[in-house]
Amino acid sequence: MRILLTDGLQRKTLVAVRSLGRAGYETLVADDTPFSLARWSRYCRRALVSPAPESPEYGDWLWRAAEQADLVLPMDDLSTAAAIACGDALGAKSLLPSGEQFATGRDKWRTAELARRAGVPHPRTVAVESHDELAEARNSLGGDVVVRPRVGSGGRGVRFLAEGDPMPQEALRGHIAQERIPPGRKFDVGLLYGRDGTVRAVFCQEELRWFPGEQGTSTLQRSVLRQDVVDLSLRLLQPLGWRGLVEVEWVLAPDGTPRLLEINPRAWASLGLAVAAGVDFPRLWAELALGCDAHGPETYDTHVVCRWTLPADLLHLLRHPLRRFAKGAPQLGPGDRTVDDVLDRQDLGPLPGFLLAVVGHLFDVETWRQVMRW
Protein backbone atom coordinates (compact mmCIF):
# COMPACT_ATOMS: atom_id res chain seq x y z
CA MET A 1 0.00 0.00 0.00
CA ARG A 2 1.60 3.27 -1.15
CA ILE A 3 1.08 6.53 0.72
CA LEU A 4 2.17 9.93 -0.61
CA LEU A 5 3.05 12.55 2.02
CA THR A 6 3.76 16.19 1.23
CA ASP A 7 5.99 18.80 2.92
CA GLY A 8 8.94 16.49 3.49
CA LEU A 9 11.09 19.24 4.98
CA GLN A 10 8.90 19.42 8.09
CA ARG A 11 9.46 17.35 11.18
CA LYS A 12 5.83 16.23 11.41
CA THR A 13 6.20 14.61 7.99
CA LEU A 14 9.27 12.74 9.20
CA VAL A 15 7.24 11.55 12.20
CA ALA A 16 4.44 10.37 9.90
CA VAL A 17 6.86 8.60 7.51
CA ARG A 18 8.40 6.69 10.42
CA SER A 19 4.99 5.79 11.84
CA LEU A 20 3.60 4.56 8.53
CA GLY A 21 6.81 2.78 7.52
CA ARG A 22 6.87 0.87 10.79
CA ALA A 23 3.25 -0.10 10.20
CA GLY A 24 4.23 -1.68 6.87
CA TYR A 25 3.17 1.02 4.42
CA GLU A 26 5.34 2.13 1.50
CA THR A 27 5.84 5.89 1.74
CA LEU A 28 6.57 8.47 -0.95
CA VAL A 29 7.71 11.91 0.24
CA ALA A 30 7.22 15.10 -1.76
CA ASP A 31 8.74 18.54 -1.21
CA ASP A 32 9.76 21.51 -3.33
CA THR A 33 13.41 20.98 -2.42
CA PRO A 34 15.62 17.91 -2.89
CA PHE A 35 16.99 18.57 0.61
CA SER A 36 13.84 17.60 2.50
CA LEU A 37 14.26 16.00 5.91
CA ALA A 38 11.91 13.02 5.59
CA ARG A 39 13.42 11.74 2.33
CA TRP A 40 16.49 10.56 4.28
CA SER A 41 14.47 8.32 6.58
CA ARG A 42 14.99 4.58 6.17
CA TYR A 43 11.21 4.34 5.84
CA CYS A 44 11.00 6.62 2.78
CA ARG A 45 10.83 4.49 -0.35
CA ARG A 46 10.91 7.33 -2.88
CA ALA A 47 11.34 11.11 -2.86
CA LEU A 48 9.53 13.42 -5.27
CA VAL A 49 10.35 17.05 -6.03
CA SER A 50 7.20 19.14 -6.32
CA PRO A 51 6.50 22.75 -7.25
CA ALA A 52 6.25 25.16 -4.32
CA PRO A 53 2.88 24.66 -2.58
CA GLU A 54 2.03 28.34 -3.08
CA SER A 55 2.56 28.11 -6.85
CA PRO A 56 -0.46 27.85 -9.20
CA GLU A 57 0.79 24.59 -10.71
CA TYR A 58 1.02 22.75 -7.39
CA GLY A 59 -2.57 21.47 -7.43
CA ASP A 60 -2.18 19.90 -10.88
CA TRP A 61 1.13 18.37 -9.84
CA LEU A 62 -0.43 16.88 -6.69
CA TRP A 63 -3.32 15.42 -8.70
CA ARG A 64 -0.89 13.74 -11.12
CA ALA A 65 1.44 12.53 -8.35
CA ALA A 66 -1.54 10.96 -6.56
CA GLU A 67 -1.82 8.46 -9.41
CA GLN A 68 1.33 6.81 -8.02
CA ALA A 69 -0.21 6.22 -4.59
CA ASP A 70 -3.16 4.53 -2.94
CA LEU A 71 -3.46 7.32 -0.40
CA VAL A 72 -2.46 10.99 -0.18
CA LEU A 73 -1.77 12.68 3.18
CA PRO A 74 -1.11 16.43 2.78
CA MET A 75 0.78 17.62 5.84
CA ASP A 76 0.54 21.43 5.93
CA ASP A 77 -1.79 24.36 5.19
CA LEU A 78 -1.08 24.99 1.52
CA SER A 79 -0.80 21.34 0.51
CA THR A 80 -4.03 20.57 2.37
CA ALA A 81 -5.77 23.47 0.64
CA ALA A 82 -4.54 22.20 -2.74
CA ALA A 83 -5.72 18.65 -1.98
CA ILE A 84 -9.15 19.90 -0.92
CA ALA A 85 -9.37 21.98 -4.09
CA CYS A 86 -8.80 18.82 -6.15
CA GLY A 87 -12.22 17.66 -4.94
CA ASP A 88 -13.35 14.17 -5.89
CA ALA A 89 -10.08 13.58 -7.74
CA LEU A 90 -8.41 13.07 -4.34
CA GLY A 91 -11.42 12.66 -2.08
CA ALA A 92 -11.35 8.86 -2.25
CA LYS A 93 -7.59 8.84 -1.58
CA SER A 94 -7.57 10.93 1.58
CA LEU A 95 -9.49 11.98 4.66
CA LEU A 96 -9.64 15.76 4.82
CA PRO A 97 -11.99 18.44 6.13
CA SER A 98 -14.42 19.97 3.68
CA GLY A 99 -13.56 23.27 2.07
CA GLU A 100 -15.90 25.08 4.46
CA GLN A 101 -14.49 23.35 7.53
CA PHE A 102 -10.93 24.09 6.45
CA ALA A 103 -11.68 27.74 5.66
CA THR A 104 -13.32 28.23 9.06
CA GLY A 105 -10.34 26.67 10.85
CA ARG A 106 -7.74 28.75 9.00
CA ASP A 107 -9.56 32.08 9.39
CA LYS A 108 -9.16 33.42 12.92
CA TRP A 109 -12.12 35.76 12.56
CA ARG A 110 -14.40 32.90 11.54
CA THR A 111 -12.92 30.81 14.34
CA ALA A 112 -13.78 33.52 16.87
CA GLU A 113 -17.34 33.69 15.53
CA LEU A 114 -17.60 29.90 15.80
CA ALA A 115 -16.43 30.10 19.42
CA ARG A 116 -18.95 32.83 20.19
CA ARG A 117 -21.83 30.78 18.80
CA ALA A 118 -20.64 27.64 20.63
CA GLY A 119 -20.29 29.49 23.95
CA VAL A 120 -16.57 28.72 24.15
CA PRO A 121 -14.35 31.21 26.04
CA HIS A 122 -12.22 33.22 23.62
CA PRO A 123 -10.59 36.66 23.39
CA ARG A 124 -12.89 39.42 22.19
CA THR A 125 -12.11 39.80 18.49
CA VAL A 126 -12.72 42.53 15.90
CA ALA A 127 -12.03 42.22 12.16
CA VAL A 128 -10.00 45.16 10.83
CA GLU A 129 -9.14 46.23 7.29
CA SER A 130 -7.59 49.67 7.86
CA HIS A 131 -5.83 51.82 10.44
CA ASP A 132 -9.09 53.65 11.18
CA GLU A 133 -10.83 50.35 11.94
CA LEU A 134 -7.90 49.29 14.13
CA ALA A 135 -8.18 52.57 16.08
CA GLU A 136 -11.89 51.88 16.65
CA ALA A 137 -11.12 48.31 17.67
CA ARG A 138 -8.53 49.45 20.21
CA ASN A 139 -11.08 51.80 21.74
CA SER A 140 -13.74 49.11 21.96
CA LEU A 141 -11.39 46.40 23.30
CA GLY A 142 -9.49 48.69 25.67
CA GLY A 143 -6.02 48.01 27.10
CA ASP A 144 -3.44 45.91 25.29
CA VAL A 145 -4.40 44.28 22.00
CA VAL A 146 -2.97 41.70 19.62
CA VAL A 147 -3.03 42.36 15.88
CA ARG A 148 -2.65 39.33 13.64
CA PRO A 149 -3.47 38.15 10.12
CA ARG A 150 -6.77 36.33 9.81
CA VAL A 151 -4.92 33.47 8.11
CA GLY A 152 -1.51 32.33 9.32
CA SER A 153 0.34 30.13 11.80
CA GLY A 154 3.52 29.96 13.86
CA GLY A 155 3.14 33.51 15.17
CA ARG A 156 3.91 35.05 11.78
CA GLY A 157 2.73 38.64 11.47
CA VAL A 158 1.58 38.92 15.10
CA ARG A 159 1.96 42.37 16.70
CA PHE A 160 1.35 43.36 20.33
CA LEU A 161 0.13 46.90 20.94
CA ALA A 162 0.16 48.12 24.51
CA GLU A 163 -2.21 50.91 25.43
CA GLY A 164 -0.68 54.12 24.07
CA ASP A 165 1.62 52.43 21.55
CA PRO A 166 1.69 54.03 18.07
CA MET A 167 -0.23 52.41 15.26
CA PRO A 168 1.64 49.88 13.08
CA GLN A 169 2.80 51.15 9.71
CA GLU A 170 2.06 48.07 7.59
CA ALA A 171 -1.20 47.52 5.71
CA LEU A 172 -3.92 45.84 7.74
CA ARG A 173 -6.18 44.27 5.13
CA GLY A 174 -7.22 40.81 6.27
CA HIS A 175 -6.31 41.27 9.97
CA ILE A 176 -8.02 40.96 13.33
CA ALA A 177 -7.55 42.76 16.63
CA GLN A 178 -8.01 40.82 19.87
CA GLU A 179 -7.86 41.64 23.53
CA ARG A 180 -4.55 40.41 24.87
CA ILE A 181 -4.73 37.55 27.33
CA PRO A 182 -1.77 37.73 29.76
CA PRO A 183 0.79 34.97 29.13
CA GLY A 184 -0.26 31.71 30.74
CA ARG A 185 0.06 27.96 30.36
CA LYS A 186 -0.70 26.75 26.83
CA PHE A 187 -2.41 23.49 25.93
CA ASP A 188 -3.07 21.85 22.58
CA VAL A 189 -5.74 19.25 21.84
CA GLY A 190 -5.18 16.95 18.86
CA LEU A 191 -8.24 15.21 17.44
CA LEU A 192 -8.94 12.77 14.64
CA TYR A 193 -12.44 12.46 13.17
CA GLY A 194 -13.77 9.80 10.83
CA ARG A 195 -15.71 10.40 7.64
CA ASP A 196 -18.91 10.18 9.67
CA GLY A 197 -17.83 13.05 11.93
CA THR A 198 -17.22 10.89 15.01
CA VAL A 199 -14.13 11.34 17.17
CA ARG A 200 -11.66 8.48 16.76
CA ALA A 201 -8.59 9.69 18.69
CA VAL A 202 -7.85 12.36 21.32
CA PHE A 203 -4.60 13.73 22.71
CA CYS A 204 -3.58 16.70 24.86
CA GLN A 205 -0.20 18.33 25.42
CA GLU A 206 1.20 21.31 27.27
CA GLU A 207 3.65 23.59 25.48
CA LEU A 208 6.78 24.26 27.55
CA ARG A 209 9.14 26.20 25.27
CA TRP A 210 8.91 28.09 21.98
CA PHE A 211 10.96 29.61 19.19
CA PRO A 212 11.45 32.43 18.45
CA GLY A 213 9.12 33.45 21.33
CA GLU A 214 5.88 32.44 23.01
CA GLN A 215 3.94 33.32 19.86
CA GLY A 216 6.12 30.99 17.80
CA THR A 217 6.17 27.23 17.35
CA SER A 218 6.66 25.11 20.46
CA THR A 219 10.01 23.31 20.71
CA LEU A 220 9.31 21.37 23.92
CA GLN A 221 6.00 19.78 24.92
CA ARG A 222 4.72 17.34 27.56
CA SER A 223 1.79 14.92 27.26
CA VAL A 224 -0.90 15.67 29.84
CA LEU A 225 -4.52 14.91 30.73
CA ARG A 226 -6.77 17.99 30.62
CA GLN A 227 -10.38 16.97 30.15
CA ASP A 228 -11.55 20.58 30.40
CA VAL A 229 -9.76 21.72 27.23
CA VAL A 230 -10.66 18.48 25.46
CA ASP A 231 -14.35 19.04 26.19
CA LEU A 232 -14.15 22.66 25.03
CA SER A 233 -12.43 21.56 21.80
CA LEU A 234 -15.15 19.01 21.10
CA ARG A 235 -17.85 21.59 21.78
CA LEU A 236 -16.15 24.10 19.47
CA LEU A 237 -15.88 21.69 16.54
CA GLN A 238 -19.19 19.89 16.98
CA PRO A 239 -21.22 22.29 14.77
CA LEU A 240 -18.76 21.78 11.90
CA GLY A 241 -18.97 17.99 11.74
CA TRP A 242 -15.20 17.78 11.27
CA ARG A 243 -13.36 15.16 9.21
CA GLY A 244 -9.70 14.19 9.52
CA LEU A 245 -7.01 15.75 11.71
CA VAL A 246 -7.31 19.00 13.63
CA GLU A 247 -5.59 20.71 16.58
CA VAL A 248 -7.11 23.31 18.89
CA GLU A 249 -4.84 25.61 20.94
CA TRP A 250 -5.71 27.13 24.33
CA VAL A 251 -4.16 29.47 26.88
CA LEU A 252 -5.11 29.71 30.55
CA ALA A 253 -6.29 33.17 31.60
CA PRO A 254 -5.18 34.50 35.02
CA ASP A 255 -8.39 33.13 36.57
CA GLY A 256 -7.56 29.66 35.23
CA THR A 257 -10.21 29.69 32.50
CA PRO A 258 -9.04 28.24 29.17
CA ARG A 259 -9.32 30.74 26.32
CA LEU A 260 -9.25 29.70 22.69
CA LEU A 261 -6.18 30.72 20.69
CA GLU A 262 -6.71 29.11 17.29
CA ILE A 263 -7.58 26.07 15.24
CA ASN A 264 -4.94 24.28 13.14
CA PRO A 265 -7.06 22.47 10.54
CA ARG A 266 -4.42 19.91 9.51
CA ALA A 267 -1.56 17.86 10.93
CA TRP A 268 0.17 19.92 13.62
CA ALA A 269 3.90 20.49 14.00
CA SER A 270 4.46 18.57 17.26
CA LEU A 271 2.79 15.36 16.03
CA GLY A 272 5.72 13.33 17.32
CA LEU A 273 4.75 13.69 20.97
CA ALA A 274 1.34 12.09 20.44
CA VAL A 275 2.92 9.15 18.61
CA ALA A 276 5.50 8.69 21.38
CA ALA A 277 2.75 8.81 24.01
CA GLY A 278 0.77 6.06 22.30
CA VAL A 279 -1.68 7.90 20.02
CA ASP A 280 -0.38 7.05 16.55
CA PHE A 281 -2.30 9.68 14.60
CA PRO A 282 -0.57 9.07 11.21
CA ARG A 283 -1.38 5.35 11.23
CA LEU A 284 -4.94 5.92 12.46
CA TRP A 285 -5.46 8.67 9.88
CA ALA A 286 -4.29 6.37 7.09
CA GLU A 287 -6.46 3.48 8.28
CA LEU A 288 -9.56 5.66 8.45
CA ALA A 289 -8.83 7.09 5.00
CA LEU A 290 -8.56 3.54 3.66
CA GLY A 291 -11.99 2.66 5.06
CA CYS A 292 -10.94 0.80 8.20
CA ASP A 293 -12.89 1.23 11.44
CA ALA A 294 -9.91 2.59 13.39
CA HIS A 295 -9.99 3.97 16.93
CA GLY A 296 -7.25 5.45 19.08
CA PRO A 297 -6.53 4.24 22.62
CA GLU A 298 -8.79 5.25 25.48
CA THR A 299 -5.78 6.63 27.33
CA TYR A 300 -2.13 7.44 26.62
CA ASP A 301 1.15 7.91 28.45
CA THR A 302 1.53 11.17 30.31
CA HIS A 303 4.85 12.75 31.30
CA VAL A 304 6.31 12.09 27.87
CA VAL A 305 8.38 15.10 26.81
CA CYS A 306 9.18 15.74 23.17
CA ARG A 307 11.96 18.08 22.03
CA TRP A 308 12.48 19.60 18.58
CA THR A 309 16.24 19.86 18.96
CA LEU A 310 17.20 20.53 15.33
CA PRO A 311 17.08 23.38 14.71
CA ALA A 312 14.52 25.22 16.87
CA ASP A 313 15.44 24.17 20.40
CA LEU A 314 19.14 24.56 19.59
CA LEU A 315 18.43 28.11 18.36
CA HIS A 316 16.46 28.73 21.54
CA LEU A 317 19.47 27.59 23.57
CA LEU A 318 21.77 29.95 21.65
CA ARG A 319 19.46 32.83 22.46
CA HIS A 320 18.91 31.75 26.09
CA PRO A 321 22.10 29.94 27.19
CA LEU A 322 21.03 30.18 30.85
CA ARG A 323 17.45 29.13 30.16
CA ARG A 324 17.38 26.41 32.82
CA PHE A 325 17.88 29.08 35.47
CA ALA A 326 15.23 31.46 34.13
CA LYS A 327 12.14 32.15 36.19
CA GLY A 328 9.31 29.86 35.14
CA ALA A 329 11.57 27.66 33.00
CA PRO A 330 10.14 24.13 32.54
CA GLN A 331 11.64 21.55 34.84
CA LEU A 332 11.82 17.94 33.73
CA GLY A 333 11.04 15.51 36.52
CA PRO A 334 12.36 12.00 37.16
CA GLY A 335 9.10 10.57 35.80
CA ASP A 336 9.43 12.30 32.44
CA ARG A 337 10.46 10.28 29.39
CA THR A 338 12.15 12.42 26.73
CA VAL A 339 12.00 11.80 22.99
CA ASP A 340 13.04 13.87 19.98
CA ASP A 341 11.17 14.75 16.79
CA VAL A 342 14.20 14.24 14.54
CA LEU A 343 16.85 12.26 16.42
CA ASP A 344 16.09 8.52 16.50
CA ARG A 345 18.69 5.79 17.04
CA GLN A 346 16.75 3.43 14.78
CA ASP A 347 16.56 5.97 11.95
CA LEU A 348 19.73 8.05 11.76
CA GLY A 349 19.45 9.11 8.12
CA PRO A 350 17.56 12.35 8.83
CA LEU A 351 20.49 13.68 10.89
CA PRO A 352 22.91 14.00 7.92
CA GLY A 353 19.81 14.88 5.90
CA PHE A 354 19.27 17.84 8.18
CA LEU A 355 22.86 18.98 7.67
CA LEU A 356 22.42 18.71 3.90
CA ALA A 357 19.22 20.74 4.19
CA VAL A 358 21.12 23.45 6.08
CA VAL A 359 23.73 23.57 3.33
CA GLY A 360 21.06 23.53 0.65
CA HIS A 361 19.29 26.52 2.21
CA LEU A 362 22.48 28.39 3.11
CA PHE A 363 21.84 31.11 0.55
CA ASP A 364 18.04 31.03 0.71
CA VAL A 365 17.20 34.56 1.89
CA GLU A 366 13.56 33.78 2.68
CA THR A 367 14.47 30.78 4.86
CA TRP A 368 16.95 32.82 6.89
CA ARG A 369 14.44 35.65 7.20
CA GLN A 370 12.09 33.21 8.90
CA VAL A 371 14.83 31.70 11.09
CA MET A 372 16.24 35.04 12.20
CA ARG A 373 12.94 36.49 13.35
CA TRP A 374 14.31 36.01 16.86
Protein Blocks (a to p, Z undefined) as FASTA:
>chain_A
ZZddehklbmklmmmmmmmmmnopacddddfbfkbfklmpmklmbdcddddfkbmklmmm
mmmmmmmpcbdcdfbfklmmmmmmnmmmlmmmcccddfklmmmmmmmklmmmmmmmnopa
cddddddfbfklmmmmmmmngpadddddfbdgehioiacddehiacdfbdcehiacdddd
dddddddddddddfkopafbdcddddfbdcfbfklccfbdcddddfklmmmmmmmmmmno
pghjddddddddfkopacdfbdcfbdcfklmmmmmnopafklmmmmmmnopacdddfbdc
ehiacddfblmlmmmmmmmmmlmmpghiacddfkbccddfklcfklmklmmmmmmmmmmm
mmmmklmmmmmmZZ
